[in-house]
Amino acid sequence: WSPFVAAKGPPSPSSPEGAPRFLHGCVPLSHQVAGHMYGKDKVGILQHPDGTVLKQLQPPPRGPRELDFYSTVFAADCGDTVLLELRKYLPKYYGIWSPPTAPNDLYLKLEDVTHKFHKPCIMDVKIGQKSYDPFASSEKIEQQVSKYPLMEEIGFLVLGMRVYHTHSDSYETHNQHYGRSLTKETIKDGISKFFHNGFCLRKDAVAASIQKIEKILQWFENQKQLSFYASSLLFVYEGSSQPVAVKPSDRTLAGMFLSKGPLADTDVLEFNNNFRVLGAPANGTTVGKSLSKMYARHRRMHSKKPHSQVSLKAGSMEHDSGWKSMSQEHLNGNVLSQLETVLCHLPAGCQEMASVEVRMIDFAHVFPSNTVDEGYVYGLKHLMKVLRSLLDC
């Protein structure tokens, strides 16, 4: 996840676990694997108790560009079938959030993809052959290429991972330096670390991840509207072997939103009294600018003023009902037979697909296009090839 700083004002008292508490029970995201982590003068993604995360808007042009991306894709009146399909592969977007003490500090309020997991294993992988956008300066290009010269050849970069080891009840973590050390010869072993729990290779999670990525690949091969740079895939699978019972009383904002559609104002206030449900803007600033207008504005290097008025309702959210049966899914090559082999060797009672999420994240460098995003497609295909090779291990 992209980095951001904390809202202004002193933090609230620490939580029982010792983690500093911020606005209304928010805490630094304990399982963040990329971007700025909690530390002196900076805080990573904030985790809200209602099942969402708060990501502070970055400075222009990156922040406004990402805001407009989410606002356009999740617009209530969106009728674009390409964007409606794209929603399935993103964290769900719940609008803009800001603290009452600092109304100009704007945060994207997003689904916490890890919320349903007991022991989430998480990996952040930057996708594409270029990690710089078409408007990057020569200095920026040189900087990005020098960070990982193999990006164009490999097509993806592991930014970080956190893996739960069952035998020791602990996590193994690797940061961006680990990912940059991987070569074409070692990338398979590097990725396999994410799916190894210290006891065995979780081939069920590998197979489920392939199935998720294939859907994203199909979307990219069929759209020519957008190009993505420096964007990532967030992988999450359940590291615990113990099933987690969901209490009926554990009703999150996200869960309510999915169960009955957009929330009423009273529901919002029940979960987060800092959510602002506002009408027409008072200063003429709007949120839902089109990507094309944003694109033109960024070309003119025009800074966008902070938004002061926003809308909560993001349109109808589509609920992912989970894995379909294997026979209903289209898989390339011999993956289907490989999956059957994997499932047959799982312990009795566990012969089902692993609980896995793969979502696209980080959209500060998304631009309108009229061609297939070949760089992203290349990265996805190579990543799937590496994952498939793990099923042969």
N, C-alpha and C positions, 0 to 999 in steps of 0.2 A: 504494500500500500504506500501511496505517496506520503511524504512527511508533512506535518503541520505543527504549529505551535499552540500552546494552551491559551484558553480565553484569559482575558485580563482579570486581575484580582487574585487574592490569596486563595490557595486550595483549602478545601474543607478538611476536617479531621480525617485521620487515616481510617481505613477500613479495618475490620477485625483481623484480616490476613496481613495487615501491615502496609498494604498498598495505599498510596495517597489517594484521597477521594477529591473529586472536583465537583462540577455542577450537578446537584441533585443526584448523588449516588454514582456518577460516572467515575470510572477508573481507567488508567492506561491499559490498553489491550495487552493482556499478559502473554498471549501467544502470537504476537506480531513477529514476522520473520524477515521483513524487509522494510526499507525506509528508516526514518529517524526513530530510535527507540527512546523510552523514557529515560531522562537523565537531566543533567544540569542545563537549565534554560531552554529545555525543549521536551515536548511530550509527543509520543506517537499517536496513533489512532485512539480515540476515547471510546470505551465500551459503556453503553447505557444499559441500565437494568431492564429496560423494556424489550430487549432482544435486538437492538440496533446498534450501529456504530456511528460515531460522529467524526467526520473528516473535514478539517478546516479548509476553507477555500484558499487556494494558493494565490500568490500575487499575479496580476495581469502579465501576459495574456493567458497563462495556463489555467488559472482558477476560473475565470469567466468562460473559457472555452469548455472546460469540463462540466461546469454548471449548465451551459446551454446544451451540451450533449445529452445529459440526463433529462433535462427539461423537455427536449425535443422528443426523445425516445419514449418517455413516459407521459407525454401530454395527454390529457383526457380526451381531446378531440383528434388524436392521431389516427389516421386511416391508412397509413402507409404499411402495407403487408410486410415489407422488408424489415421495418423498424419494430413492428409488432412481434415478428418472429425473434428479433434480436433480444427482446425483453427477457426471453427464457434463459438467456446465457449470461445475464448480468445480475449483480446484487439488486434486489428490489429497492426502488427509490421512493422515499417518503417525504420529499420536500426539503426545505431549508430550515435550519434551527439556529437560534442565536440566544446567548444569555441575556437576561434583562439588564444586567450591569454593563454590558458592552454590545448594544444592538447592532453595531456595524461589524462585529466579528461573526462572519457567516460560516456555517458548517453544512456540509451535505449530510443528510440523515439517511443512512443506508442499512439494508439488511445485514445482520451479522451472520455470515454464511456458516460460521462455526458453532452457532448457538445451540444447535440440537445435538451436538456431539459431546460425549462424556470425556474422552481422551483424544481430542482432535490431533491428527497428524497433518501438518500443513506445509505446503511448498508453493513458492512464488516463482514463476518462470516467465521471463520477458520473452515475447514472441516477435519474430520478424528478422529480416536480414539487415535492417538499419535501425539503430536506436535513436536516431536524430530525424527531425522532420524536415520537409522541403525548404523551410525558411531559416534553418539553422545557419549560423555564421561559420566561416571556415575554422575559426578557433573552436567552436562548439563541436563541429564535425571531428576535428582532430582529437579533441578530448574524449569523445565517445568511442571513437575507433581504437584509441590507445588503451582504453579500459578493457576491451575484449576484442582483439583483432580477428578472432575466429567467428564473430557474430555473423558475417555474411555467408561463411561456409557452413556453419552449423545451423544457423537460423533461430536459435534460442539461447537463453542464458539463465541459469539457475541463480536467482537473487538471494535465496535463503530457504531453509527447511527446518522443520522441527518434528522429530519422530519419537513416538512413544515406544519404550522398550518394556514389554510385559514382565520379563523376569526380574527386572530391577525396579519396576514402577517409577521410572525416571525418563526424562526426555534427552535425546541427543540433538544438538543443534549445529547447523552449519550456516555461515553467513555468505555474503557476496564474494568474499575472497576465495572461498571454496569453489563457488561456481566458476569464477574466472580462471581457476587453475585447471579446469577440465578441458581436455583436448578431444579431437575427433576419435582418438584411440581409447580414451578413458571415460567418455561421456556416458556410455552404457553402465559402467560400474558406479559412476557418480549419481546417476538417476536411481539406480537400484537401491542405494542407501536409504532413499526416502520410503521405499516399500519393504524394507527389512526391519523387523521389530526386535532384532537381537536374538530371535529364536528361529525364524523362518522368513522366507520371502512371501509377502502377501500377494500372491498371484491373483487372488480374487479382486483385490483393490486395483491391481494393474489392469485387469480385464475390464472392470467397470469404468476406469478412467479412459481407456481407449474408446469405449462406447460413447462416453460423453463428448470426447474431443471430436469424434467423427461427425456428430451433429453440428458442432461449431464449424467444422471444415465444410460441411455441406452448405451452411449459410454463406460462408465466405466465397465459395465457388459460384454461388448463384446471385451475388450482389455486386453492383458496380457503383454504389453511391458513396461509400466511405473508405478511407484509407487510415490505418491505425499504425502509429509509431510509438515506441517506448511503452506499449501496453502489455499487460501480463495476463497469464492464466493463474488463478488461485486454485490449487488442489487441496481437498480436505477429505480424509477418510477416518473412520472410527478405529482408534488404536486399541480400545478396550475389548476384551472378549465377553464382558458382562453386558447384557442388554440393559438399557436405561429406561425405566418406566417414566412416562410423562404424566405428571399429576394433573387431574382435571382443573385444579385451581391455578395451575401455572399458565395463565393467559397472558401472553405478551402482546405488545402493540402490533407486532408483525403478524402474529397468529390471528388476532382479531381482524386485522385488515384483510387477510386472505380468506377468512371464514365468511365474512359478510360484506365484503366490498369496502369502499372508502368509509372511514370512520366518521361518526358524528362528532361535532365539536366537543360534546361532553365526554366522549370516549377519549379524545385526545388529552383533555384536561386531566382525566383520571390517571393517565400514564405519564404525562410530561407537561407540567404547567408552563414550560418555556416555549412550547410549540406555538407559533404565531399564525393564526388563520386570519388572513387579512384580505381586504377587497382590493379595489383599484388603487394603483400606486399614487402616492401623494407628490412625488417629485418627478414623475414622468419616466422613471426607470422601470423596465419590465424584465421578467425572467426568461420568457420563452422565445427569445430571438432565434431566428432560423440559423442553421449552421452556415449557410451561404453568406448571410450578413455578417456573422462573426468572422468568417474566413476573410471577407473583404476588409473588415475593420482591423483585424490583426495585421494584414498586409500593410495597412497605413500606420501600424505601430501605435494605434490609438488605445489608450488606457481606459478601462471601463470603471466607472464609479461604483462604489459598493451598493448593492441592492438593499433597499430598506423595506420593500413590501413584497411579499411572496404568497404563494398559494400552497396549501398543504396537499390538496387532492391531486394525485398523480394518475388518475384514470384507473381503469379496471386492471387489477393485477392478476396474472395467470398463475394458478397454483400448479406446481409440478407434482403430479400425483405419484411420483416415484418411478421405479424401473418397470418397464413393460416386460412381458415375457420375452425370452430370447428369440422365439420364433417370429416375433413381431418386429424385431430390429434388423436393419440391414447392416451387415458387417463386411468389410473388404477382405479379400484373400481367404486365408484359412483360419481366421480368428474364431469363427463359430466352433470349429472342431477343437481348437485350443481351449476355448472357454469350457466346453463340455468336459475336457480332460481335467481342467483345474477344479471344476465343481465336483467331479467324481472323487477327487482326492481330499476334499475337505472333511472335517470330522462330522459324524452323524449329527443331524439337527442343525447344521450350519451350511447346508448345501443350497445357498442362495447368494445372490449378488451382494457384494459388500455395500455398506452405506457410504456413498461417495458423492462429493460435489466437485464440479469443475466450472468455475465462473470466470468471465472476463472482467478485469479490473483496470483502473488507471487510464483515464481518457483525456488527459491534458494536451495530447497531441493527436487528435482525430481531425481529419480534413475531408471536405467533399471531394469526390472523385468521379470519373466516368469510365474507369477500367477496374478489372479485378485486382484486388490487393495481393499481387504475386509474392511480395516479400513475406507477408503473414501466412499465406497459403504454404509457401515453401517451409517455413518454420513448423507449422502444424504437421505437415507430412513427415518431416524428418523426426519430430518428436514422437509421432505415432510409430514410426519404424523402430525407434529405439525401444519404445514400450513393448512392441510386439516381440522384439528379440528377447525380452525378459521372460516371456511366456515359454520360451524354448529352454530356459535354464534348468 
